[in-house]
Amino acid sequence: MTHSLFKTALRVLGVLTLLSGAALAAPLDDASRAFEAQDFKKSLELAMPLAQQGNAGAQTMVGIQYLYGHGVAKDTNQALAWLKKSTALGDALGQFTLGMMYAQGEGVKVSNDDALKNFRLAAAQGYPLARMALGRAYMLGDGVAKNPVEALKWYRPAAEEGFAPAQYALGMAYLTGEGIAKDQGTALTLLRRAADQNYVEAQMVLGAVLLENNNDAEAVSWFRRSAELGSADAQNALGQAYSFGRGVSKDPIAGYMWLHLGAVEDYPEGIADHDTARKNMSAADIAKAEAMAEQCRRNDFKNCGK
């Protein structure tokens, strides 16, 4: 079960207001805004009374704050207690989060059965992250028998609702023929929809497929978007494009600038490409490109090389 899904859940706490009773919607909305502003003490202060009154959305918020130590000392026992309360009341985000705790063994013993049970409860309410968790479980055979066809049944409705990770997953299935007949056209359509939402994985795969199809200019445009979002993989791909003149005019200095940015510690391929390019450059050009890279970092990867 992927941890990235759990982190994504924290970015969608705004759905709590939709799951709350009308009488409590306004104060819970205030708590959600405080959470999103990372004023965690205030969000907990606002959510706790509502949670104690039995508001399921507030109980989920309190549980998540205890789980991550936001505004309060981390306490997985408290997190578990509050999430079990909200889950019993049918809160989809609570069900998903509790499922992730069981999937990862966060404060509880790992239990695929309990994880999948809670994912199913949330998925039955249309919660997209839970649908994704179930789809990935079936696609990978994680806690269930591997069944790509069943996986696609969970990906598809989330994709049709515009959820980028599901669009990407479904697009990859069409691209690879996993659980369905290969269809590159449909794959590219789905990948573009996810990429348009700045889903980096989709942008990178889309760029790679376009390069294979000799559509270099569009490929580079997607690499650039990902590079500007801070993706080391995309920065490396964009550096290669400039270095070899694929989709852009050949520019070794701009190429080295992007390769330098992409040569991060946990990306050995990027380091190797960077070091190879360095061997063919003068000391003056290296210094210029590295100064450009530093300016690019300060600009949050926007308007680089200009």
Stockholm file with secondary structure:
# STOCKHOLM 1.0

chainA/1-306         MTHSLFKTALRVLGVLTLLSGAALAAPLDDASRAFEAQDFKKSLELAMPLAQQGNAGAQTMVGIQYLYGHGVAKDTNQALAWLKKSTALGDALGQFTLGMMYAQGEGVKVSNDDALKNFRLAAAQGYPLARMALGRAYMLGDGVAKNPVEALKWYRPAAEEGFAPAQYALGMAYLTGEGIAKDQGTALTLLRRAADQNYVEAQMVLGAVLLENNNDAEAVSWFRRSAELGSADAQNALGQAYSFGRGVSKDPIAGYMWLHLGAVEDYPEGIADHDTARKNMSAADIAKAEAMAEQCRRNDFKNCGK
#=GR chainA/1-306 SS CCHHHHHHHHTTGGGGGGGSCGGGHHHHHHHHHHHHTTCHHHHHHHHHHHHHTTCHHHHHHHHHHHHHTSSSCCCHHHHHHHHHHHHHTTCHHHHHHHHHHHHHTSSSCCCHHHHHHHHHHHHHTTCHHHHHHHHHHHHHTSSSCCCHHHHHHHHHHHHHTTCHHHHHHHHHHHHHTSSSCCCHHHHHHHHHHHHHTTCHHHHHHHHHHHHHTTCHHHHHHHHHHHHHTTCHHHHHHHHHHHHHTSSSCCCHHHHHHHHHHHCCTTCHHHHHHHHHHHTTSCHHHHHHHHHHHHHHHHTTTCSTTC
#=GC SS_cons         CCHHHHHHHHTTGGGGGGGSCGGGHHHHHHHHHHHHTTCHHHHHHHHHHHHHTTCHHHHHHHHHHHHHTSSSCCCHHHHHHHHHHHHHTTCHHHHHHHHHHHHHTSSSCCCHHHHHHHHHHHHHTTCHHHHHHHHHHHHHTSSSCCCHHHHHHHHHHHHHTTCHHHHHHHHHHHHHTSSSCCCHHHHHHHHHHHHHTTCHHHHHHHHHHHHHTTCHHHHHHHHHHHHHTTCHHHHHHHHHHHHHTSSSCCCHHHHHHHHHHHCCTTCHHHHHHHHHHHTTSCHHHHHHHHHHHHHHHHTTTCSTTC
//
